[in-house]
Amino acid sequence: MTNKLLFNRSGMSPEVTCRKGRHTLDPILSRLCLASLICLCMLTVGSGNAWGADPTWTWTASSASDFGTKTSGTITLNGKTWNVVRSDAANESSLNNSCVQLGANGRAQTITLTTSAFSSYTIKKVEVECSSYKSHHSVAISVGGTSYLSATATDSWTTVGKKSGTGSSTGNIEIAFTKNNSARALYIKSITVTYTTASCTTLSAPGSPSSTPYETSVDLSWNSVANSSGYLVTFGGTEYNIASGTTTKTITGLKKEKTYAWTVAAKGDGTTYCALGTATSEQSVTTLDGCSDSKVTYTVASTSSVTPSGAPAGTSASYSSTYSSKYQLTSGNSMTLTLTGYAGKKIKGLTLDMRSNGSAGAGTFSMVIGSSTVASISSATAFDEWYDNDSYGTDYRKVHVTLSDEVTVGMGESIVITIAATTNSLYCQGFALCYSSCTQLGSINGSFW
């Protein structure tokens, strides 16, 4: 006699077929067969481990008072008790962008969440959907004292992002949000914990993770892991599911000269091998600046001087700032870099090493070669709209100026770069010029031929 339980995995409605040879079983045995199926389905749903996936617990913001108003104490999130320590007990506002807003009315907010609710399980992954105004907070995650995610800046509150860490540790889960600005709120949308309840083998971390950067893309690779059913790449906070047998991934749409963090973990079948294996240690890769020719940098040394590096022979630089701080420009102040001796060289690019205040800063910019303006921001423009920069921040970042054309500097012509602030404050600590040398055959009236 052969009894079969046939599951429709696409699916919504399991099917049962009980056969003895070519004949349908009697009604009593058919009922027993159906009862067995129902019992099995109930066990599967109740464990949260449908079709072998690791179970998850998720809290999603539903009330402005989810975190209470205590500076320390316990809170209940979706049936689990968490200890909370906050630097400020300011009342939350109503749900903002589907998030609980902490630190209203300009109050700073540092918050640490800890729970022992999952301490008897192996924690595979902890994920937080969070943000702060202009990315003013960072988030770190640990399990049993083992770091799953080192301090990583939250996203801008208008684009709530997922920050996650993976591992295979047991113990208390700790999620720590740290302020990077003294007067900005934190927004938390959800917390998800993935854990292992059944006995399964954790796949090891993929070996030899490597990366090859380009201007706006990165090629990633790693060694294969035996018994894996695919891989999970986490790059810059975004997750990518990689098919089984594939050990490479190309990430596109990146910014020039920006450093990104990434990890990769093997995925198991969720039964014999845990659904998510151990992730590699956090890797970092920095995209290229796009200058394949010669490059010279000028680092601001004082309000009246810069220090050149890689400057071609015969060139000189003069610098002046109208503000008392060598990097900073407050409203109404400006800095000017003037370069001479570049005749015959084609200017191919300019990069500014800049930042702003945490949540403000605006101004104008111009780059003039001889009498030609090759790049400009002519009207007062917020710093988060300058060329390829898209955020305010107290961290210096590379701003790549878009030139209207690649211009060859003529005889006696100077390169003049000016930054002026219209809203407090802009900061610039350096300039990088990309150029190529042209062959000088001769000149007539100052023009090359």
C-alpha positions in Angstrom: 0.0 0.0 0.0 1.3 3.4 -0.9 0.0 6.5 0.9 1.0 9.9 -0.5 0.6 13.5 0.7 1.0 15.8 -2.2 1.5 19.5 -1.5 0.8 22.2 -4.0 3.9 24.4 -3.2 2.8 27.1 -5.5 0.5 27.3 -3.0 -2.6 28.2 -1.6 -4.4 24.9 -1.5 -2.6 21.6 -0.5 -3.8 18.6 -2.2 -4.3 15.1 -0.7 -4.2 11.9 -2.6 -4.4 8.5 -0.8 -4.2 5.5 -3.0 -4.0 1.7 -2.7 -2.9 0.4 -6.0 -5.4 1.8 -8.4 -8.3 2.0 -6.0 -9.4 4.9 -3.8 -9.1 4.1 0.0 -12.1 3.8 2.1 -13.6 6.9 3.8 -12.1 6.2 7.2 -8.5 6.0 5.9 -9.1 9.0 3.7 -10.1 11.0 6.8 -7.0 9.9 8.6 -4.9 11.0 5.7 -6.6 14.4 5.6 -6.2 14.8 9.4 -2.5 14.0 9.1 -2.1 16.8 6.5 -4.0 19.3 8.6 -1.8 18.5 11.6 1.3 18.9 9.5 0.1 22.2 8.1 -0.7 23.5 11.6 2.8 22.5 12.8 4.4 24.3 9.9 2.5 27.5 10.3 2.8 27.6 14.0 6.6 27.3 13.9 7.0 30.2 11.5 9.2 27.9 9.5 7.2 27.3 6.3 9.1 25.3 3.7 12.3 25.3 5.7 12.9 29.0 6.1 14.2 30.3 9.4 11.5 31.8 11.6 11.4 35.6 12.0 10.0 38.0 14.5 9.0 41.5 13.4 7.8 44.6 15.1 6.4 47.4 12.9 5.6 50.9 14.1 1.9 51.3 14.9 1.7 53.9 17.6 3.5 57.1 18.5 3.8 55.8 22.0 5.4 52.4 21.2 8.6 53.5 23.0 7.0 55.2 25.9 8.4 58.3 27.5 10.9 56.9 30.0 14.6 57.4 29.8 15.0 53.8 31.0 12.8 50.9 31.6 11.1 48.1 29.6 8.7 48.2 26.6 6.8 45.5 24.8 7.2 45.3 21.1 5.0 42.6 19.4 4.9 40.4 22.5 8.7 40.6 23.2 10.2 42.6 26.1 13.0 45.0 25.4 15.0 47.2 27.8 15.3 50.7 26.6 17.7 53.4 27.6 17.2 56.9 26.1 19.0 60.2 26.5 15.8 62.2 26.3 12.3 61.4 27.4 10.6 63.9 25.0 7.2 62.9 23.9 7.0 61.4 20.5 5.0 63.1 17.8 2.4 61.2 15.8 3.7 58.6 13.5 5.9 60.4 10.9 6.4 58.7 7.6 5.0 55.5 9.2 7.8 55.7 11.8 8.0 56.4 15.5 9.7 59.7 15.8 12.0 60.0 18.9 13.6 63.3 20.0 10.9 65.7 19.0 11.2 69.5 19.3 14.8 69.5 18.4 15.9 67.3 21.3 18.8 65.0 20.6 18.2 61.3 20.9 20.5 58.5 21.8 18.7 55.2 22.3 19.8 51.6 23.1 17.4 48.6 22.8 18.3 45.3 24.4 16.4 42.0 24.7 17.0 38.5 26.0 13.8 37.2 24.4 15.8 35.3 21.8 18.8 34.3 23.9 18.1 30.5 23.6 18.2 30.7 19.8 21.0 31.2 17.3 20.5 34.7 15.8 21.0 34.7 12.1 20.1 38.2 11.2 18.9 41.5 12.8 17.4 44.1 10.5 16.2 47.7 11.4 14.3 50.1 9.2 15.3 53.5 10.4 16.3 57.0 9.5 17.1 60.4 10.8 16.9 63.9 9.5 19.7 64.3 7.0 21.3 61.0 8.3 22.3 62.4 11.7 22.2 59.1 13.5 24.1 55.8 13.2 23.0 52.3 14.2 25.0 49.4 15.5 23.8 45.8 16.2 25.4 43.1 18.3 24.3 39.7 19.6 25.9 38.3 22.8 28.6 40.9 22.5 29.5 39.9 18.9 29.2 42.8 16.5 26.7 42.1 13.7 26.8 45.6 12.3 29.3 48.3 13.2 28.1 52.0 13.4 26.5 52.7 10.1 24.8 56.0 9.2 21.0 55.9 9.0 19.3 57.1 5.8 17.6 60.4 5.2 14.2 60.3 6.8 12.4 60.7 3.5 14.0 57.4 2.3 13.8 55.0 5.3 16.5 52.4 4.7 17.1 48.9 6.0 20.3 48.3 8.1 21.1 44.7 8.9 23.8 42.5 10.4 24.2 38.7 10.1 26.0 36.1 12.2 25.5 32.9 14.2 25.8 34.0 17.8 23.5 33.5 20.8 22.8 35.9 23.7 21.1 39.3 24.2 20.4 41.4 21.1 21.5 45.0 21.4 20.5 47.8 18.9 22.2 51.1 19.6 21.4 54.4 17.9 23.9 57.2 18.4 23.3 60.8 17.6 25.7 62.5 15.1 24.0 65.9 15.5 22.9 67.5 18.8 19.4 68.6 17.7 17.8 66.0 15.4 15.2 63.3 15.7 15.4 59.6 15.1 12.8 57.6 13.2 12.3 53.9 13.6 9.9 51.9 11.4 10.6 48.2 12.1 12.8 45.6 13.7 13.1 42.1 12.4 15.0 39.2 14.0 15.7 36.0 12.1 16.7 33.0 14.3 17.2 29.3 14.2 15.1 26.9 16.4 15.8 23.6 14.7 19.1 21.8 14.6 20.8 22.7 11.4 24.4 23.2 10.2 25.5 26.8 9.7 27.4 27.2 6.5 30.8 28.9 6.8 31.5 32.3 5.4 32.6 32.5 1.8 36.3 32.7 1.4 38.4 35.3 -0.4 35.9 38.1 -0.8 37.3 40.6 -3.3 36.2 43.7 -5.1 37.2 45.6 -8.3 36.1 49.2 -8.3 35.3 51.5 -11.2 33.9 55.0 -11.3 30.3 54.2 -10.7 30.3 50.4 -10.3 32.0 47.6 -8.4 32.6 44.0 -9.3 32.4 41.6 -6.3 33.5 38.0 -6.1 34.0 35.3 -3.5 34.7 31.6 -3.2 31.9 29.1 -3.4 30.6 27.3 -0.3 29.7 23.7 -0.4 26.0 22.8 0.1 24.9 26.4 -0.4 21.7 27.2 -2.3 22.7 30.7 -3.2 24.2 33.8 -1.5 23.1 37.0 0.1 25.2 40.1 -0.6 24.7 43.1 1.5 26.2 46.2 -0.1 25.8 49.7 1.2 22.8 48.5 3.2 21.0 47.0 0.2 20.5 43.2 0.0 21.0 41.2 -3.2 20.0 37.6 -3.6 22.4 35.6 -5.7 21.5 32.4 -7.5 23.1 29.1 -6.6 26.4 28.5 -8.5 27.1 32.2 -9.0 29.9 33.8 -7.0 30.1 37.3 -8.6 28.0 40.4 -8.4 28.3 43.8 -10.2 26.8 46.7 -8.3 26.0 49.8 -10.5 24.7 53.3 -10.0 27.4 54.2 -7.4 29.0 57.6 -6.7 32.6 58.4 -7.6 35.2 58.3 -4.8 32.8 56.9 -2.2 33.6 54.1 0.2 31.0 51.3 0.5 30.8 48.4 3.0 29.7 45.0 2.0 29.4 41.4 3.2 28.4 38.1 1.6 26.8 35.0 3.3 25.9 31.6 1.9 22.2 30.5 2.0 21.2 27.0 3.0 18.1 25.0 2.4 16.7 25.9 5.8 16.5 22.3 7.0 19.8 20.4 7.0 21.7 23.7 6.4 20.5 26.9 8.2 18.8 29.3 5.9 21.6 31.9 6.2 25.2 31.1 6.9 27.9 33.1 8.6 28.7 36.3 6.7 32.2 37.4 5.8 33.7 40.2 7.9 32.7 43.6 6.6 34.6 44.5 3.5 35.1 48.0 2.1 35.7 49.3 -1.4 36.1 52.8 -2.7 35.0 53.8 -6.2 37.5 55.5 -8.6 37.6 59.2 -9.3 37.4 58.8 -13.0 40.7 60.6 -13.7 42.8 58.4 -16.0 45.3 61.2 -16.8 47.4 63.4 -14.5 46.1 64.7 -11.2 47.2 67.5 -8.9 45.8 68.2 -5.5 45.8 71.5 -3.5 45.1 71.1 0.2 44.1 74.2 2.1 46.8 75.0 4.6 45.7 78.3 5.9 43.3 81.2 5.0 46.0 82.4 2.6 47.8 79.3 1.3 47.4 75.8 -0.2 49.8 72.8 -0.3 50.2 71.3 -3.8 50.8 67.6 -4.4 51.7 66.4 -7.9 51.8 69.9 -9.4 53.5 70.1 -12.8 56.7 72.0 -13.1 56.3 75.7 -13.9 52.9 76.0 -12.2 52.0 78.1 -9.2 48.9 78.5 -6.9 47.6 81.4 -4.9 44.8 81.1 -2.4 42.7 83.4 -0.2 39.7 83.2 2.1 37.7 86.0 3.5 36.7 84.1 6.6 38.9 83.5 9.7 38.7 79.7 9.6 40.8 78.1 6.9 38.1 75.6 5.7 34.9 77.3 6.7 32.8 79.8 4.9 29.9 81.6 6.6 27.3 83.5 4.7 28.8 86.4 2.7 32.3 84.9 2.7 34.3 83.3 -0.1 37.5 81.5 -1.1 39.4 81.7 -4.3 42.1 79.4 -5.8 44.1 80.8 -8.7 46.3 78.6 -10.8 48.9 79.7 -13.3 51.4 78.0 -15.6 48.9 75.4 -17.1 49.2 76.7 -20.7 49.0 73.8 -23.1 47.3 71.5 -20.7 43.8 70.2 -21.2 41.6 70.5 -18.1 39.4 67.4 -17.8 37.9 67.5 -14.3 37.8 69.1 -10.9 36.9 67.5 -7.6 36.1 69.5 -4.4 36.7 68.0 -1.0 33.8 69.6 0.9 31.1 69.3 3.6 28.4 71.5 5.1 26.7 72.0 8.4 24.7 69.0 9.6 21.5 70.3 8.1 22.3 73.5 6.2 24.8 75.2 3.9 24.3 76.9 0.5 26.3 79.0 -1.9 27.6 79.5 -5.4 30.6 78.2 -7.4 32.5 79.0 -10.5 35.5 77.8 -12.5 36.9 80.2 -15.1 39.7 79.5 -17.5 40.9 82.6 -19.1 37.7 84.4 -20.0 35.6 81.2 -20.3 33.4 79.9 -17.5 33.6 76.1 -17.7 31.5 75.3 -14.6 29.3 77.3 -12.4 26.5 77.3 -9.8 25.4 80.9 -10.4 22.5 81.2 -7.9 22.4 80.3 -4.2 22.1 76.5 -4.2 21.7 74.2 -1.2 24.8 72.0 -0.7 22.8 68.8 -1.1 22.1 69.8 -4.7 25.7 70.5 -5.7 26.6 68.3 -8.7 26.8 64.6 -7.5 26.4 65.4 -3.8 22.9 64.6 -2.5 23.1 65.3 1.3 24.2 67.6 4.0 26.7 66.3 6.5 29.6 67.0 8.7 31.8 64.4 7.0 33.9 65.5 4.1 32.9 64.1 0.7 34.1 64.4 -2.9 32.0 66.7 -5.0 32.7 66.1 -8.7 32.2 69.3 -10.8 30.6 68.9 -14.2 32.6 70.8 -16.8 30.8 72.2 -19.8 33.8 71.1 -21.9 37.4 69.9 -21.7 39.3 73.1 -22.2 43.0 73.6 -23.2 44.5 76.4 -21.3 45.9 79.1 -23.5 49.1 81.1 -23.2 48.9 83.5 -20.2 45.6 82.2 -19.0 44.8 81.5 -15.4 42.4 79.0 -13.8 40.3 80.7 -11.2 38.1 78.6 -8.8 35.7 80.4 -6.4 33.3 79.1 -3.7 31.0 81.6 -1.9 28.6 80.8 0.9 25.1 82.3 1.1 23.9 80.2 4.0 26.0 79.0 7.0 28.1 77.1 6.4 30.2 75.6 3.6 33.6 74.0 4.2 36.3 73.1 1.6 39.6 71.5 2.5 41.0 70.7 -0.9 40.8 70.8 -4.7 41.9 68.1 -7.2 42.5 69.0 -10.8 42.5 66.3 -13.6 44.5 67.3 -16.7 46.4 66.0 -19.7 49.3 67.5 -21.4 49.1 68.6 -25.0 52.1 68.8 -27.4 53.1 72.4 -28.1 54.0 72.8 -31.7 54.2 76.5 -31.7 52.0 79.6 -31.1 50.7 82.5 -33.0 49.3 85.4 -31.0 49.1 83.1 -27.9 47.1 80.4 -29.6 48.4 76.8 -30.1 48.6 75.2 -33.5 
